[in-house]
Amino acid sequence: MTRYSAWSVFRNALTKQEDWDRAWRDPEPKPAYDVIIIGGGGHGLATAYYLARNHGITNVAVLEKGWLGGGNTGRNTTIVRSNYMLNANGHFYEHSLKLWEGLSQDLNYNVMFSQRGVLNIAHSSSQMESYSRRGNAMLLNGIDSELLSRDEVQKFVPDLNYSSNARFPIYGGLLQRRGGTARHDAVAWGLARGADMRGVDIIQNCEVTGILRDGDKVTGVETSRGTIRAPKIGVAVAGNTGRITEMVGMRVPIESHLLQAIVSEPLKPFIDTVVTFGVGHFYISQSDKGGLVLGGDLDGYNSYAQRGNLPTIEHVMACGVAMYPALSRIRMLRHWGGVMDMSMDGSPIIGKTPIKGFYLNCGWCYGGFKATPGSGHVFAHTIANDAPHPFNEDMTLERFSSGAVIDERGAGPTPNAH
Ligand SMILES: Cc1cc2nc3c(=O)[nH]c(=O)nc-3n(C[C@H](O)[C@H](O)[C@H](O)COP(=O)(O)OP(=O)(O)OC[C@H]3O[C@@H](n4cnc5c(N)ncnc54)[C@H](O)[C@@H]3O)c2cc1C
């Protein structure tokens, strides 16, 4: 596999760029592997990558029913941050953010990680207090965080609605400067290339239709391309988690909801950070192509569909125009949706299950893209050692029966409030 560098670009120019290696192979599935990962999104690919890179486990297959990154990984608004209040989430997402900071070099693939900052706007004095509490908790956990006054917010993002008759007055904001965005497709492609280089088989158009068991342990999967055996199976299928766990007779505390996003026509540089609105659910950033990328709340019903409804888009735009009046003059180009795996405490599940060799990675709610490297890193550790990594030891499935939930809904998703 060619290492990407300025020299390799120059050398390939001499042969009209026609001699590049394929970024990953297209192998036929083998009859058996040491580990099968179900789901070729960012989390499944990152898990396979770290299994090979950190644990020397290379006899691995990633089974993807469609194409790589065709799920939420290729549909999200790419915000990366670690601004959580509770310890378990704070340490885990900070671990992930640190991996992001070196990911392009590690993969030898530019994932276009841009630390342009993530700013949460506060619209009341009580919201400033809760941001201050979260910011202090972050600082105590060694995570960067700054509480900005109204004037500092205005200096940082001049185009918000600061007028005296603004419907939602601005009191200040919580800024994480190390947060930002990354290019979602590149993340999937870079991880796929890195895993493939180390011997992992990435098998697309291969839907898992059944799980094979021998008593209390798994032995393999039935797929649209035949039976494949393995003593260990990692599930990373986001909104389809319930469908896979149903195959082993297991119910999980996950609801599948649709989440939409919108992108505008390309514009000149206008917003050089990520801004979130603190009253409704609305956030905005600008892509490198110039499109404004906007997102908001879930469509309020359970669904496995990847297409949403216009009232939600209208709601997002209403929030957007209240915050950024100039948006009312901008044309929107496209909108799309993905199926979110909403956990009931707003935090992920990464770990073992009561079935031997069957591991779960789900519950990412609105925010699993930023977790991609961290999630793959600790999930690979869990599968390789049959024991959690310190960063996911609280993110168990059992917490929903023991009561030790990681209740972070105040800082994000509230699926059961819809
Ligand atoms: C509109 C939108 C905006 C978002 N914005 C952000 C954001 O700004 N920041 C952030 O951090 N997160 C965001 N997210 C969430 C984030 O995208 C996801 O949490 C994350 O990408 C999930 O990655 P994954 O690998 O778990 O799932 P996916 O990328 O969905 O991958 C799962 C894969 O499993 C495959 N699969 C399913 N069933 C089977 C089967 N039976 N057999 C084989 N394969 C199967 C699917 O085809 C899919 O490719 C957003 C999501 C959406 C939809």
Ligand as a Chemical Component Dictionary entry (heavy atoms), coordinates in Angstrom:
data_LIG
# 
_chem_comp.id                   LIG 
_chem_comp.type                 NON-POLYMER 
_chem_comp.pdbx_formal_charge   0 
_chem_comp.three_letter_code    LIG 
# 
loop_
_chem_comp_atom.comp_id 
_chem_comp_atom.atom_id 
_chem_comp_atom.alt_atom_id 
_chem_comp_atom.type_symbol 
_chem_comp_atom.charge 
_chem_comp_atom.model_Cartn_x 
_chem_comp_atom.model_Cartn_y 
_chem_comp_atom.model_Cartn_z 
_chem_comp_atom.pdbx_ordinal 
LIG C1  C1  C 0 -28.135 14.395 10.899 1  
LIG C2  C2  C 0 -27.138 13.906 11.907 2  
LIG C3  C3  C 0 -26.282 14.813 12.510 3  
LIG C4  C4  C 0 -25.337 14.363 13.448 4  
LIG N1  N1  N 0 -24.432 15.258 13.923 5  
LIG C5  C5  C 0 -23.440 14.836 14.740 6  
LIG C6  C6  C 0 -22.429 15.746 15.134 7  
LIG O1  O1  O 0 -22.406 16.900 14.720 8  
LIG N2  N2  N 0 -21.454 15.282 15.969 9  
LIG C7  C7  C 0 -21.454 14.003 16.436 10 
LIG O2  O2  O 0 -20.568 13.666 17.213 11 
LIG N3  N3  N 0 -22.373 13.108 16.034 12 
LIG C8  C8  C 0 -23.378 13.490 15.196 13 
LIG N4  N4  N 0 -24.319 12.602 14.765 14 
LIG C9  C9  C 0 -24.301 11.228 15.284 15 
LIG C10 C10 C 0 -23.239 10.383 14.575 16 
LIG O3  O3  O 0 -23.359 10.521 13.185 17 
LIG C11 C11 C 0 -23.387 8.913  14.928 18 
LIG O4  O4  O 0 -23.557 8.745  16.319 19 
LIG C12 C12 C 0 -22.169 8.112  14.495 20 
LIG O5  O5  O 0 -21.769 8.463  13.193 21 
LIG C13 C13 C 0 -22.510 6.650  14.563 22 
LIG O6  O6  O 0 -21.491 5.899  13.953 23 
LIG P1  P1  P 0 -21.665 4.342  13.864 24 
LIG O7  O7  O 0 -20.473 3.800  13.205 25 
LIG O8  O8  O 0 -22.061 3.828  15.211 26 
LIG O9  O9  O 0 -22.988 4.162  12.984 27 
LIG P2  P2  P 0 -23.234 4.216  11.407 28 
LIG O10 O10 O 0 -22.322 5.154  10.737 29 
LIG O11 O11 O 0 -24.707 4.424  11.216 30 
LIG O12 O12 O 0 -22.799 2.764  10.956 31 
LIG C14 C14 C 0 -23.580 1.622  11.208 32 
LIG C15 C15 C 0 -23.508 0.770  9.983  33 
LIG O13 O13 O 0 -24.124 -0.485 10.272 34 
LIG C16 C16 C 0 -24.678 -0.953 9.079  35 
LIG N5  N5  N 0 -25.648 -2.017 9.398  36 
LIG C17 C17 C 0 -26.844 -1.887 10.005 37 
LIG N6  N6  N 0 -27.453 -3.085 10.100 38 
LIG C18 C18 C 0 -26.597 -3.991 9.540  39 
LIG C19 C19 C 0 -26.667 -5.397 9.319  40 
LIG N7  N7  N 0 -27.733 -6.120 9.686  41 
LIG N8  N8  N 0 -25.615 -6.019 8.710  42 
LIG C20 C20 C 0 -24.504 -5.292 8.319  43 
LIG N9  N9  N 0 -24.422 -3.961 8.496  44 
LIG C21 C21 C 0 -25.453 -3.314 9.101  45 
LIG C22 C22 C 0 -25.309 0.296  8.466  46 
LIG O14 O14 O 0 -25.523 0.145  7.076  47 
LIG C23 C23 C 0 -24.268 1.365  8.801  48 
LIG O15 O15 O 0 -23.366 1.612  7.743  49 
LIG C24 C24 C 0 -25.281 12.991 13.820 50 
LIG C25 C25 C 0 -26.137 12.083 13.195 51 
LIG C26 C26 C 0 -27.051 12.527 12.236 52 
LIG C27 C27 C 0 -27.951 11.532 11.550 53 
# 
loop_
_chem_comp_bond.comp_id 
_chem_comp_bond.atom_id_1 
_chem_comp_bond.atom_id_2 
_chem_comp_bond.value_order 
_chem_comp_bond.pdbx_ordinal 
LIG C1  C2  SING 1  
LIG C2  C3  SING 2  
LIG C2  C26 DOUB 3  
LIG C3  C4  DOUB 4  
LIG C4  N1  SING 5  
LIG C4  C24 SING 6  
LIG N1  C5  DOUB 7  
LIG C5  C6  SING 8  
LIG C5  C8  SING 9  
LIG C6  O1  DOUB 10 
LIG C6  N2  SING 11 
LIG N2  C7  SING 12 
LIG C7  O2  DOUB 13 
LIG C7  N3  SING 14 
LIG N3  C8  DOUB 15 
LIG C8  N4  SING 16 
LIG N4  C9  SING 17 
LIG N4  C24 SING 18 
LIG C9  C10 SING 19 
LIG C10 O3  SING 20 
LIG C10 C11 SING 21 
LIG C11 O4  SING 22 
LIG C11 C12 SING 23 
LIG C12 O5  SING 24 
LIG C12 C13 SING 25 
LIG C13 O6  SING 26 
LIG O6  P1  SING 27 
LIG P1  O7  DOUB 28 
LIG P1  O8  SING 29 
LIG P1  O9  SING 30 
LIG O9  P2  SING 31 
LIG P2  O10 DOUB 32 
LIG P2  O11 SING 33 
LIG P2  O12 SING 34 
LIG O12 C14 SING 35 
LIG C14 C15 SING 36 
LIG C15 O13 SING 37 
LIG C15 C23 SING 38 
LIG O13 C16 SING 39 
LIG C16 N5  SING 40 
LIG C16 C22 SING 41 
LIG N5  C17 SING 42 
LIG N5  C21 SING 43 
LIG C17 N6  DOUB 44 
LIG N6  C18 SING 45 
LIG C18 C19 SING 46 
LIG C18 C21 DOUB 47 
LIG C19 N7  SING 48 
LIG C19 N8  DOUB 49 
LIG N8  C20 SING 50 
LIG C20 N9  DOUB 51 
LIG N9  C21 SING 52 
LIG C22 O14 SING 53 
LIG C22 C23 SING 54 
LIG C23 O15 SING 55 
LIG C24 C25 DOUB 56 
LIG C25 C26 SING 57 
LIG C26 C27 SING 58 
# 
